[in-house]
């Protein structure tokens, strides 16, 4: 139960519902426990009448000991104080049994309306808590955890925990109150017979203890198998085009069958183990019933009233479902414990990117300083930047060039605080980036990532994503025009209301990149950050976008990260990276004069463009 202790805060939050639920369980069982006593009294009364050789139509006045509930004693006094015949008493007893059954049903309804509804509220709160925690974790967490596993925790694991917070607690309280009521009146009626009836229970307790421990371990294995299966399915759905293009449907089906078989084997093993419970419960209940009948019959032969046997058999029957539910309830608790353990492990994962203790909110107009920054990716151990320094003034346009793996994208991720630097510091308007609130920092940076992501929504919503409120249609179209995608959007069947599908699957790579650029432009932040965002567009479209950006970025600070040189933009600084270090730095003219890596790349690109243009003219 130590893992499930994390739910105590929710139980305290919904303590009124929980308290009322417990009360309704007690009242439901209170009225349920009256039927064995009333039935036993009727049997004893008839037996007494037969023993006294009284006619069945004569007035019956049978005095009973005070071993019954006060309501049953009231009923006995009432019928003894009035002139009732045998038939009348039986009818009255039947009516009273019906009333008690109705009252029990009414309180059972209230019991479910409080405890089960409470569990739904807890499920809602816990899912929100997990999702909120997902939002707080840094990029490294998502690189080291699969999407399927994270989905499984917020869906399947939370559902299993809800079964504990609702049904398991309800049935446990029901079990406890039923046992207390039954044992109290059983001991009160006949202590020696009660001890005999309870003799099989130690065996039952040992069985439950042993099997519960095994169920807990197997439940953890089942949940891990389910996470692997979910991950496999999610990756197959997301990468279906790659799977089909390489003709790997059969192999992927084989992987899925392997994971599915692992999950099936584990769940079947768990189900077989759980199957021990119900036969064990039934056997113990059957033994108790047999003992009650045999021992009770021997005591009847020695003068005991037979109604006691009826009472004990009914008590045992009352205990049948609660006791048999021990296995089911214990299984739910163990599964919930295994799931809550996984949830706790996740919730206890803390992001190294934390909010500042003493936050400052400077005017972020684009004065940026990278001061001797070094950084190594924690999940790979690759050192992406080595003693990198760069000063950018407000309004400057900076081009960062480099080959794949040179550390270009790392600069963008550090500036957005997706990661924190290992050495050195990053300053914005003279303030360390770590002292600026994350939300405030990211609100003032428009970012176009290298890996474009569009949400499964319409184009307008995707362009408006970075805004706190929806923009005017004209503003959305203006941003799309700057990104050179307006005409293509208008050519779609539903224009800006076109649904782009999951991750923008209905659009081309170039269209997705340009919509992502429009989204960043729509945000209108003072710092613009473009990370290789034109790799999927043709040279003409690239030229149009760069010309548009030249106009848009006049009063903004812009960092453009790429492996190409944009000749249409006049950059204030150009930085060439190699293996995480600054290889060259200066203006276009300065770097051309150095005749180094930049000049070589520039000449190569110019020759390629001239050759392509000549080929086009010749055709």
N, C-alpha and C positions, 0 to 999 in steps of 0.2 A: 504493500500500500504506500510505500515511501514515494514512488513516482507519482501516484495519484494525489498526493498531498498538495500538488501544485494547483489543484482545482478548488482548494478550500476558499480561495479569494472569491470565486464565483458563488460558492454556497453561501458565503457571508453576504454577498451582494443580493442574492435572492433568498435571504433567510426567512422572509415572511411567507413566501410560497412554500419553501421547504418545511417550515414549522406547521403551516396549515395542512400540508400533505401528510406529515407524520400524525397529526391529530385525526385526520380523516381515515388514515389506515387503522389507527387504534379503535375509532368508533365503528368502522366496518367490521373489524374482528370481534368487537364487543357484542354486536348484535348477532354475529354468526355463531358465537360460542353458546348462545342460548338454546339453539335447537337440540343439541345432544341432551341437555339437562331436562328440557321440557319433554322430549321423547322418552327419556329414562323414567321421568315421573309418571307419565301415562302408562308405561309398561308395568311399573311397580304398583300403581293404583289398580290396574286390572288384575294383576296377580293377587294383590291383597283382597280384592273383591271375591275372586275365585276361592282363595283359601278360607274366607269367612262365609262361603256358600251364600253370598248375597245375589239376588236376582239382578239381571243386567238393567232392568228398568227402575230398580230401587234407587233411592238417593244415596250418593257415594260421599263419604267424608273420611278421606284417608290422610292422616297426619304424616308429614315428611320432615326429616331432619334439616337443619339449616346449612346444608353443604352446597346449596345452589346460589346462583346469582340473585341479587335482590329483586330483579324483575320477575324471575320465576317464582321466588318466594311470595311476592305480591299476588301473582296469579293463583298460587295455591291457596293463600289465605282468602282470596276473593271467592273462589269456587267453593271453599269449605264453609264460607259464611253465607252461602246461598243454597237454595234447594235445586241442585242440578242433577239430572240423570246422567248415566254413562254416555249416552249418545250426545247429549248436550255438551258434556265436557270435551269429548273427542272433537266435536265441531268447533268449539271455542279454541281448543288447542291448535287445530288446523288454521283457524283465522289468525291466531297469534303468530304461528310459524310463518304465514304469508306476510304479515306486517313486518316481522323481523327481516325476512328476505328482501322486502322492498326497501327497508331502511338500509340494509347492508348494501344493496345495489346502488342506492342513491349516494352513499358515502364513498363507494368504489368509484363512481363517476367523478365526484369531487376530488378524489385521490389522484386520479389520472389527469384531471384538469389542472392540478397544481404541480405535481412532481414531473409528469411527462412534459408539460408545457415549459416548466423550468429548465428541463434538459435541452429543449430547443433554443431557449434564450442563451444558455451556456454554449451550445454549438455555434450560434451566431457570433457571440463575443469571442470565442476562441479562434474562429476562422478569421475574424477581423484582426485579432492580435497577431496571428501568424503572418497574415498578409502585410500588416504594418511593419512587422519585423523584417520580412523579405525586402521591403522598400529601404530599410535602413542599412542593410548589409552592403559591403563594398563589392567592387567588380571581381576581386579575386575569389570570393565565395562562389559566384556564378560560374567561374571557370573551373572550379573543382567539384561542383555538384551538378548532377544531371537534372534536367527539367522534369523527367518522369518521377524521380524520387521526390522532388519538391511538390509536385502536384499530388502525389500520393499522401504526403503528410497533411496537406491542407484539406484533402477530401476523405480518403479512406481512414486514415488514423483518427481524424477528428470525429468521424462517424462512429468508430468503435468506442471512443471516449464518451460520446453522448450516450451510448448504450449503458455505460456505467453510471453516468450522471442521472439517468432517468430510470429505465426498467430495472437495472441491477439494484439500485438503491431502494426503489419502491418494493421490489420483491424481497429484499433483505429485511427491510423494516416489517413487511408483512409476515415474513418467516419468524422473526424474533417475537413480535407481538402474539402471533398465533401460538407459538410454542409456550410462551409465558402464560397465556390464558389457559391453554389446554393442560399444561403441567400443574398449574395452580389448583385447578378444580379436580384434576385426576388425583393429586396427592390428598386434597381435601376429602375426596370421596373414599379412596381406598389406597393407602400408601404402599402396602405390600404388593398389590397387583400392579401398581404404577412402576415399581422398581423392576418387576419381572418384564413388563412391556418394554421398558427402556433398555433392557440388557443388550440388544443388538447394536445400539447406537455407538459404542466405542469403536466397533469394527468400521462403522460408517465414517466416523471422524478420521480414522487412520487412512481410509481409502481416499477421502477428500483431500487430506493434507498431502499425501504422496502424489496423487494425480495432478493437483493444482501446480506443484512445482514444475512438473514436466510440461504442463500446458503452457506455462509462462515462457519457458525456453522455446518451445515449438512455435508459439505465437510470434516471437521476435523473428524467427527464421521465415515464417510465412509472410510477414510484412516486408522483409527484405526481398523475398522472391517476387512479391507483388510489385515492388518498386522497380526491380529489374525488368519485369514484364511490361510495366507501364512505360519505362524508358525506351525499351525496344520498339514498342508500338508507336510512341510519339516520334521517334527518329525516323521510323519507316514512313509515317504520314508526311512529315516535313520534307523528307528527301526522296519522295516518290518519283520525281522526274529524273533524279540521278540513278535511282534503282532501275527504272525502265530503260533509260538510255544505255546503261551498261548490261542490260539483260540479266540482272541479279535477283529477279523475283523469287526464283527457286531457292537461292542461297539465303535470302532474307527470311523466307518462309521457314527454312530450316533453323535459323537462329531463333525465330519466334517460337517454333515448336519446342525447341530445346528449353527455352525459358518457361514456356507454358507447361511443359512436362515437369520441370522442377517445381513450379508452383502447385501443379496438380498433386505431385507426390507428397509434398509437404502438407497440403491441406487435407489430403486423404489420411495421412498419418495422424494429423491432429483430430480429424473427425472420428477415426477409430478409437483414439484415446478417450475422446469425449463420450463415445458410445458406452464406455464402461460405467459412466455415471448412472444413467437411467435404469439399467438392469440392477445395479447395486442398490439404488434407492427402492426399487420395486421389491427386491428380495428382502431388504430390511423391514419395509412396511408390512410385507406378507408375513414375516416371522413375528413381528409385533402383534399383528392381528390374530395369528394362530395362538400365540401365547395368551393373549387376552381371552380368547374363547375357551381354550383348554383350562387355564387357571381359574377363570371366572366360573366355568361350569362346575369345577370341583368345589368352589366356595358356595355355589348355589345349592349343591347337594347337602351342604352343612348349614343351610339356613339363610344365606345371603339372598337379597332380592335380585331377580334376573335383570331388572332395569339397569343395574350397574354394568352388566356385560354390554348391553345396547349402548350405553353412554360411552364406554371405552372404545367400542368398535367405531362409533361415530367420531370420537375424538381422534382416533388413529386416521380415519378417513379425512378428517379436517387437516391433519398433518401431512397427508399424502402429497398434495400438490406443493405446499411450501418446502417440504423436505426433499421431494423429487426435484424441485427447482433449485436446490442447493448446487447441484452439478451444473445446471444451465447458468445460474447466476455467477457461480465461481468461475466458470469458463468465460463469461462476459467480462468479469473483473480482471481476470488474467490477461485476456486479449487487450482490454483497455489499458492495463498497466504496461504491457509491451509497447502499445502505440503511444501512450503518454511519455514513456521513456524516450522514444524517438523524437517526440515533439519537444520535450525538455532539453534534449541534446541540441536541437536546433535553436530553441529560444535562448539557450545559454551561450550560443555563439555570438561573440561580440565583434562588431566591426572595428578595425583599427582606425577608421576614419571617424573621428568623434567631433562633436560640436565644441567650440572653444569655451573655456570656463569664464573668461572675460571677453565677450565678443565686442568687436568694433565694426562699424559700418561706414567705411570711408566712401567718398565719391569715386566710383570705379569708372574712370573716363579713358582708361587704356594705357596708363603708365605701368609697364610690366618689367620686372627684373628677375632673371634667373641667375642666382649667385652661387657659382661653384656647385652645381647640382649633380649628384650621383644617385643612381637608382638601379636596383636589381629586382626583377620579378620574383615574388616569393614562391610561386607554384612551379617555376622552372629553374630558378637559380641563374637565369641569364641576366648579365649586367647590360642594361639598355642604354644608360647614359653614364659618361665618365667626366666629371668636373666640367659640366656644361655651363657656360655663362653667356647671357644675352640680355641687353637692355633695349627696351622698346618704349618709345615715347608716344604720347597721345596723338592719335591720328596717323601714325606711321603704318606703312604696308610692308610686311615682312614675308619673304619667301624662304621656306625651309626645304632644301633638296636633299636627297639621299637615296641610296639603293634600299631594297627590301632588307629589313633587319638592322638598319642603321640607327634607329631610335627616334624616327620622326614622329610617329603616332604617340609615343610615350610622352612627348612634350605636351600634347593636347590633353592626355589623360591626367598628367600631373597638374596642369593648369586648372582643370575642373575638379581636382582633388578626388579622382577615382582611386588614386593611390597617394600616399605621402612619400616625400623624398627620403632617402636614406642619409644623405649628407647634403649640406648646403641649405638654401632656402629660396623660396619664391616670394617676391614682394609685389603687391598691387597698391599703387599710390603710396608707397612707403610702408605699408602694413604687411606683416607676415601673413601669408594666405591661410595659415592655420588659425589665425585669430579672427577670421571673417566667417560669419555663419554660412553654412553650406547653401541654404536656400537663397540667401542674399547674393552669394557669390555666383551661383549658377543662373540666377535671374538676369545677371548683367553680362552673360556670355551666350552668344548664339553659336551653336555647334552643329556642324554637318559631319557626321561620323563616316568613317571609311566603309563600315558595314551598315548599309542603309536598312532601316526598319520602318515599315509602314504598318499601321494598325488595320485590322479588318473592319474598316469603316469607309465612308465616302471620302472623296478627295478633299472637299472643303474642310471636313473635320480633321483630316491629317495635316492640312496646312495651318489650321487654327490651333493645333495641339499645344503649342507653347504659350498660349494666351490664357488669361484668367477669365475672359469672356469672349464670346464669338464676335469676330470682326465683321464689318460690312462686306458685302459681296464684291464691291468695287475694289476694296483693299486687297482681298484675296486674289482677285484677278490681276491686280497690279504686281503683287509678289510673284505670281506665276509668269507674268510677262518678263520680269527681270530674270527669271530662271529659264526662259525660252521654252516653256512647256504649255503656255496658254492655248495656242492653236491646237495642239494635240489633244488637250483636255476637251476642247469644244467639239472636236471630231468624234469623241466617244458618244455612245448612244444616249447616255444620261448626263453628259457634260460633267460639271463639278459635283453632281450628286451620284456619280458612278461609284459603286462599291468596288474596292480594290482587291478584296479577298484576303486570305491569311497571308501576312507578311508582304502584301502587294503582289500576289502571285499572278494576277491578271495583267500586270503591266510589264513592260520591258525593263531591263536593268537601267538603261539611260533615263527612262521616264521616272523610275523610282528615285534615282539620284537627283533629278531636277525638282521633283516634288519635295524632296528632303531639303534642297537648297531654298525653295520657296518658303518652307516652314521656318527655316532659320532667318530668312529675310523678314518674314512676317513678325517675328518676335521683336526685331528692331533693337537689339541690345547694342551697347556702346563698343563691345569687343566681339569681333566676328572671327570664328575659328573654323577653317575649312580643311578637312583631313582627306586628301586624295579623293575629292568628291566628283571628279569629272572623268574617271577612268573608263566609264561605260558609254561615253558619248563620242560621236564622230568629231573630226577636227573642225568642221564648219560650225556645228552646234557649240562646240567648246569656244570657238572664237566669238560667237554671238554672246554667250554667257559672260565671258571675260570682259567684253566691251560693256555689257550692261552693269557688271559688278564695278567697273571703273567709275561709273557715274554714281552708283549706289553707295560706294565705300568712301566717298570724298571726305566726309567728316567723321569717319569711324576708324578705330584701330583694327587692323586685319592681319591675321596670321594664316597664310596659305601653305599647307603641307602637301607636297606632291613629289613625283619623280620626273615631272616635265617642267619646262621653262615656259612661263606665260609672257610672251614678248609684248602683248598688248597692254600689260599693266606696268607702271613705273614704280618699282619697289624701292623703298628707302634703304632696306637692308636685305641682303641675300646671304643665307647661311647654308653651307654644304656640310652635311654630317657623314661620318664614316666610322662604323663600329662604336657609336655612342659618343664620339668626340667631334669637336668642331675642326673640320679640315680646312675650310676657307670661310671668310666672312668679309663682306664689303658691299659696295654698290655694283651694278652691272658693269659699268665702265672699269672699275678697279679690278674686278675679277677677270675680265677679258684681258686686261694688261698683264695680269699675273700668269696668264697662259697655263693654268692648272686644270684641275678636274672640271670646274665650271665651264671654262672656255672650251674644253674638249667636248663636253656634253652639249653646249650651245651650238658649236660648229656641226656636230653630228646631227642634231635636231634640225638645223637650218638646211643642211644638205638633203635630209630625208624629206622635208616639206617641199623643197624645190623640185626634187625628183618626182614626188607625187603630183605636184601641180603641172609639171611638164607632161607627165603621162596622161593626166586628165585632158589637157589641151590637145594633145596628139589624138586622143580617142574622139 
